[in-house]
Structure formats: structure tokens, C-alpha cells
């Protein structure tokens, strides 16, 4: 009977940790995606001000959020996608500094889609289990 109780407790602990991980990563990826979409909207609204201090501050906020959670992301998600998000964020910053609205939009949308892909991998499905 003790073995059954211990096994049940271990199973409940693992289940709780799994649910916590899904919630944390989903919130992170949703926040990143929303912030990238808002930044892209600014590029559409005022393309001549792509390198404005407001936009660069928004980018720094996104970058800080990503860098703060990067170790967690690398431990829980696809490494290739996570590293590609890194590359897209650097590309976004470079295009913003050059005040190129079109390329900044491409980089922001690509990063957002990659973050959405990471979010899709968070939840168990036949595609990412097998």
C-alpha cells in the first residue's frame, strides 16, 4: 500500500510540474507574440519613425523578456526554433536602427510566427510526442 501512495504522489508531482511548465511557457510566448504584434503595428502606423526611441524601447522590452527567459525556453522547447528567434530579434534590431520599416516588419512577423510555433509545441499533441 505504501508503494501505491508513493507512486501516486510522484505521479501527482510530475503532473503538477508539467501543467505549471505549460502555463508558464504559454504565458511567456503569448506575451512575446503580443508585444511583437504591437511593434509591427507601430511600423505600419508610422513607417518613417521605425527607429524612434519609443519603438527601440519596445524592442528592448521584448529583448529583455526573451533573454531573461531564454535558459528556461532552451530547456523546455525546440533548440533550433529558440535560436532562430534569437537571430530574428537581432535582425529586427538592426533593421530598426537603419529605419527600414519594411524589413523591420518582416523580421517582427517572422519572430512572432516562430514564437507562435514555440507556443504550439508547449501542449502535448501527437505531432510533438512521437
C-alpha positions as CSV (number, residue, x, y, z in Angstrom):
1,X,0.0,0.0,0.0
2,X,2.9,2.4,0.8
3,X,4.3,1.8,-2.7
4,X,1.0,2.8,-4.3
5,X,0.9,6.0,-2.2
6,X,4.5,6.9,-3.1
7,X,3.8,6.2,-6.8
8,X,0.7,8.3,-6.7
9,X,2.5,11.2,-5.0
10,X,5.3,11.1,-7.6
11,X,2.8,11.0,-10.4
12,X,0.8,13.9,-9.0
13,X,4.1,15.9,-8.6
14,X,5.1,15.2,-12.2
15,X,1.7,16.1,-13.5
16,X,1.7,19.4,-11.5
17,X,5.1,20.3,-12.7
18,X,4.0,19.6,-16.3
19,X,0.9,21.7,-16.0
20,X,3.0,24.6,-14.4
21,X,5.5,24.4,-17.3
22,X,2.8,24.6,-19.9
23,X,1.2,27.6,-18.2
24,X,4.5,29.5,-17.8
25,X,5.7,28.9,-21.3
26,X,2.3,29.7,-22.8
27,X,2.2,33.0,-20.9
28,X,5.7,33.9,-22.0
29,X,5.1,33.1,-25.7
30,X,1.8,34.8,-25.7
31,X,3.3,37.9,-24.2
32,X,6.2,37.9,-26.7
33,X,3.8,37.4,-29.6
34,X,1.5,40.3,-28.5
35,X,4.5,42.7,-28.0
36,X,5.9,41.8,-31.4
37,X,2.5,42.4,-33.0
38,X,2.2,45.8,-31.3
39,X,5.7,46.7,-32.5
40,X,4.7,45.7,-36.0
41,X,1.6,47.8,-35.8
42,X,3.8,50.8,-35.0
43,X,5.9,50.2,-38.1
44,X,2.7,50.2,-40.2
45,X,1.3,53.3,-38.4
46,X,4.5,55.4,-38.6
47,X,7.0,53.8,-41.0
48,X,9.2,56.9,-41.1
49,X,9.7,56.5,-37.3
50,X,10.9,52.9,-37.2
51,X,14.0,54.0,-35.3
52,X,12.1,56.2,-32.8
53,X,13.0,56.0,-29.2
54,X,9.5,54.6,-28.4
55,X,10.0,51.7,-30.8
56,X,13.5,51.0,-29.7
57,X,12.3,51.0,-26.1
58,X,9.5,48.5,-27.1
59,X,12.2,46.3,-28.8
60,X,14.4,46.4,-25.7
61,X,11.5,45.3,-23.5
62,X,10.9,42.3,-25.9
63,X,14.6,41.5,-25.9
64,X,14.9,41.7,-22.1
65,X,11.9,39.4,-21.7
66,X,13.4,36.9,-24.2
67,X,16.9,37.0,-22.7
68,X,15.5,36.7,-19.1
69,X,13.5,33.5,-20.1
70,X,16.0,32.1,-22.7
71,X,17.5,29.5,-20.4
72,X,14.1,28.3,-19.4
73,X,13.0,28.3,-23.1
74,X,16.0,26.3,-24.2
75,X,15.4,23.7,-21.5
76,X,11.7,23.3,-22.4
77,X,11.5,23.9,-26.1
78,X,13.0,23.1,-29.5
79,X,16.5,24.5,-29.5
80,X,16.5,25.2,-33.2
81,X,13.4,27.4,-33.0
82,X,14.7,29.2,-29.9
83,X,18.0,30.0,-31.6
84,X,16.1,31.2,-34.7
85,X,14.1,33.5,-32.5
86,X,17.4,34.9,-31.2
87,X,18.5,35.5,-34.8
88,X,15.3,37.2,-35.8
89,X,15.4,39.5,-32.8
90,X,18.9,40.6,-33.7
91,X,17.8,41.1,-37.3
92,X,14.8,43.2,-36.1
93,X,17.0,45.4,-34.0
94,X,19.4,46.0,-36.9
95,X,16.6,46.9,-39.4
96,X,15.0,49.2,-36.8
97,X,18.3,51.0,-36.2
98,X,18.6,51.5,-40.0
99,X,15.0,52.9,-40.0
100,X,13.8,50.4,-42.6
101,X,10.1,49.8,-41.9
102,X,9.5,47.1,-44.5
103,X,12.4,44.8,-43.4
104,X,11.6,45.6,-39.7
105,X,8.1,44.3,-40.3
106,X,9.4,41.2,-42.0
107,X,11.7,40.5,-39.1
108,X,9.0,41.2,-36.4
109,X,6.4,39.0,-38.2
110,X,9.0,36.2,-38.6
111,X,9.9,36.4,-35.0
112,X,6.3,36.4,-34.0
113,X,5.5,33.3,-36.1
114,X,8.5,31.5,-34.6
115,X,7.3,32.4,-31.1
116,X,3.8,31.1,-32.0
117,X,5.4,27.8,-33.2
118,X,7.2,27.5,-29.8
119,X,3.8,28.1,-28.1
120,X,2.2,25.4,-30.3
121,X,4.9,22.9,-29.2
122,X,4.1,23.6,-25.5
123,X,1.0,21.5,-25.4
124,X,1.2,17.7,-25.8
125,X,0.0,16.5,-29.2
126,X,0.6,13.5,-31.4
127,X,2.9,15.6,-33.5
128,X,5.3,16.6,-30.7
129,X,5.1,13.4,-28.7
130,X,6.1,10.9,-31.3
